[in-house]
């Protein structure tokens, strides 16, 4: 079977997912390719499967003709659905949502896309994201719907033996835009440094090309106001295969990953931290529910409650028995529920059902 995954840009979680699921499915004898409309930072990562980057319709038609695809999965970019059908694709066309911003924005986008989805696609896919499942059921009640976890390759992405830093690290991964709620992370770090952890380091992993200009200006202003300028280390476009080392350093430091998003689809950063023994403190951003179980595989705090977040972070950093328990259970959870084998099985079951 020949499979194509299509998305806007090779960056973030979707680029990671497309690489990992392509490798997983190829182990079962299926050929997988990826198509992106524009270039992005993810192209620096090692790709074991072909990747095409073009927004030229003639080139896209040539890719479809050469690829002879049986299945195409379109992530978010619903206009691709009509385009691929117009170019003569007659195979199974699956519309996938990995995240569409806030609940309100997701509803708006899916309503805008509803004609294309109903007319041109054969089924809907999402990674067990509760609010997307709800919207799929509400807007597309008659369409086949599939919900299963994304995959993690823990053979290649797991804890590394690294040096222990002199001071603890609070880390954040995302884009400088409103839904990722970066400002809340800065306020949490400011409170931690003021009352609890005077030597805290603050690491922020991001792709600056994907930030919103207005949010970037606010970011520069707030980090100055909170006296965090000298603590913050901006880590931009780190190659994916280097991230296990960074997460392992954060883990060894006694620090944690903080996920402050308002709404998430299925964030890879949380899974990746858990795979590397790095504890996670998160808002209940909906899509994290399949990975974080409070005080079992990670910790939640109430979005907007800085003091609660600080208390939970302080416990993560100082309660050694709880920290050890969370780390071990988190690693087991990822290995058990997000394996490439399980993903391949679910994906192929979906295709056969369609």
N, C-alpha and C positions, 0 to 999 in steps of 0.2 A: 504494500500500500504506500502511495506517495502522499505526503502531508505538507501543507504550507501554513505557516503562522504569520499573520499580517498585523502590523501595528504602525503607529505614527513614527516613533523614534526609538533607536536602540539605547535606552537608558533606564535605570531603576529596576524595579521588580519585574516588569514584563520582559525586559531583556534577559534577566537572570532565569526566569521561568522558561522562556523559549529555548535557551541553551540547554537547561537541565532536562526538559521534557523531550527535546530532540534526541539527546544522548540516550535517555531511558527507552524511548520507543525504537531507536535504531538497534538496540540490543535484542529486540524482538523481530528484527528483519524489515522494519519499515523505514523508508527514506524520508527525512524531514528537512525542510528548508525554511528560512525566515525572510520576510519582505518588510522593509521599512520605507516610509515616504521620504524621510530626511535622515542625515547622518547624526550621530550622537556619541557621547562619551563611551558607551558600551562597546563600540567597535574596537576599542583597545583590548578587550578581553579575548581570551583564546576561544575560537569557535571551531568545533570539530565537524560542523555541518555548514553547508553553503548559506551565505547571507547576502541578500540583494538590497541595495539602497537606491531607490529611484521614485520620482513622482511623475515620470513620463509615461503616458498611456501606451505608447507604442512599445516601449521597453517592458512594461508590465504585461502586455499581451504576449510578447515573446517569451517571457518567463513562464506564463501559464501554459503556452503551447509546448515549450520544451519540457516542463515539469510533469505534464500529464497527471495532475493531482487528482486523487480520489476524494480527498477531504481538505477543506480550507477552514481554518479557525481565524476569525476576524475579531481582534480585541479592541473594543471601544469604537473604532473607526467605522461607524455603521454605513457611511457612504460607499465604502469598499464593496458592500453586499451587492448593490445595484451594478456597480462598475464590473465586478467579476462576472455576473450573469450576462451583462451586455457584451462582454468579451468572449462569451461562448462557454463559460464554465458550467457544466451540468452535474458535477458531483455534489457531495454533501457539504453544505455551507453552514457553519456553526458560528453563532454570535456569542462572544464571551465578554463578561464584565469582570475586571480585576479591581476596579475602583473608579468611581465617577464623582469624586468630591463629596460634598455634604449630601444628606438624605434628600434635601430639596433640589439640589442640583442634579442628583441622580434621577429623580422623578422627571425633571424637566427634560433632561437628555433622552431618557427612554421614551417619553411621550413624543419628542421630536423625531426619534428614530423608529417609532412604532410601525409606520407604513413600510419602510425598508425592511425591517426585521420580519414582519408578517409576510410580506410579498416574496422575499428572496431567500430567507434562511430556513433551514430545516429543524434547528433546535437551539436551545439556550444553555450556556454553561457559566457557572461561577464557582469560586472556591469556598463554598460553605459560608458565604457572607450573609448574615441574617437579614439585613435591610434590602439587599439585592434580591434574595429569595422572595421576600415579601412583595417587592415591586414586580418581579417576574410573574408571580402568581396573580397579582392584581391586574396588570396591564396585558399579559399574554396567557390567559387561563387555558387556552386550547393548545398551546404549543408544548412539545416535549422539552422538559427541563432537567438538567443534570447538575448535581452539586457534589463536588468532591475536593479534598484538600490538594493544594499544590505539592510539589515534591522538593526534597532537599537531598543533596548528595553528600552524605556524611563520611563517605570514604575519602573525599577530597576536601571537604569543608568541615573542619572540626578543631578541637583545642590543639594549640601548639605549645611546646615547652619553650617559654621565653623568659627573659629577665623580669624581675619584679620592680616596678617603678618605685621611687622614693615617696610618692604621694598618690592618693586615690584619684581616680578619673571618673567624672560623670560624662557620658557620651550621648550624642543625639545624631540621628541619621534622617535626612529628609531634604525638602526644598524650602527655601525662604519664601513661603507663601502662607496665606491665612489658615487654610485647613490643617496644615502641619503644626500650627500653633507654637511656633518656635519661641515666641516671647514668653510663654509660660515656662518653658525650660530655663530661660535666662533668669526669671524670677525665682524659680526653685533653687537654682545654683547660687544666686545672690543670698538667699536665706540660709542655705547650707554653709556658705563661707562666713556669714556674719555670726552665726550662733553655734555651729557644730564642727565644721571641718575647715579649719583656717587655711590648710594647704591644698585645698581641692583644685585639681586641673579640670578644664572644660574643653572637651574635644567635640567638634561639630563637623560631621561628614556631609558634604553636599555637592551638587552640580550647579555652579553659579549661573550657567546658561539657562537653567530652568526656573530661576527665581523671578519674582515679580518686582519690577523696579521700585514701586512705592514701598513694598515690604522691605526691600534691601536698605532703603534710606532709613526706615524706622529701626531696622536691626542695628545699624551703625549708631543711631542716636541712643537706643535703649542700653546697649552694652556699655556706652560711655556713662550714662546716668547711673547704672548699677555698679560701676567700678569693676567691670569684668574684662575690660579691654586687654589687660596684661595676662589674664588667665586663659582666655579663649584661644584655642588652636584650631584654625580652619583647615580642614583636610579635604581638598577638592579632587574629585574624579580619581579616587584610589582604584587601581585595577582590582577586579573582583577576587582574583586569586591571592591578593595580599591581605584581604580583609580578615581571614582567620587569625593572622598574627596580631592585627590591631585589637580584635575582640579578646584575644587571649591576654594581651597586655592589660586591657581594661579589667579583665577578670582577675589577673594576678595582683593588680593594684589595690584590690578591695573595693573597686568602684562598681558601676552599673550602667546599663543602657536605659535611657529614659525616653519613652515614646509618648508624646504629648498631643497627638493628632485628635481632631474633633471627630472625624469619621475616617475609617480605613476599610479597604477591601480585604486584602490578605497580605500584610506587610512582611516582606522577606527579612528585613533587618531584625525583627524580633526572633524569627526562627534561627537566623544565622548567629545571633548572640547566644541563644539557648544552646546551640550546637557546640559553642566554644566556651562553655562554662561561665558565661557572663550573665549575671542576673538581670532581669528586666523589671522595670517599674513603668506602668502604662496607665493611661486613661482607658476606660471601657469604650473604645472606639468602634465597637461592633465586630469588625473583621478579625480582631485579635482573640475572640472567644474560643476559637478552635485551638489556639496555642497556649494561652495563658489561663490557668486555673489559680485563683487567688490563694496565696500561701501554700500552693502545691508545686506549680511550675513557674511562678512569678508573682508579682504583686500588682494590684490595682490601686489607684487613688481617684477621688472624685474630681473630674475636670473642673478647673477653676479654684480648687481648694489647695492653695499653696502650702498651708501649714500641714494639712494631711499628707501631702506629697513629701514634705520634708521629714515628717515622722516615719513614713514608710521607707524612705531612702535611708534614713539614719539606722533603722532596724536592719535593712539589707546589708549595711556596711559594718555593723557591730555585733549582730547576733550570729556568731559563727556556726552554731548548730543549725539554725534555720537556713542560713546561706548555703551550707553544704547540702542540706536536704533539697532545697529548691534547685540547685545546680544539677544534682543527680537525677531528680525526677524530670526536670526540663529536658535533659539530654535523652533520657529514655522515651519521653513523650514524642519528641521530634523523630527519633529513630523508628518508633512504632507506627506513628500516624501520618508521617510525611515521606515515606520511603518511595524511591523511584519505581520499585516493583509494584507497589500499591497503586501509584498514579497510572502506570502503564495499563494495569488491569482494568482500572475504572475507565480510562480513556477508550480502550478498545471495546469494552462493554457498551459504552455510549455509542460508538460508531456502529457496532453491530445492531444495536437497538434502532438506530435511525435507518 
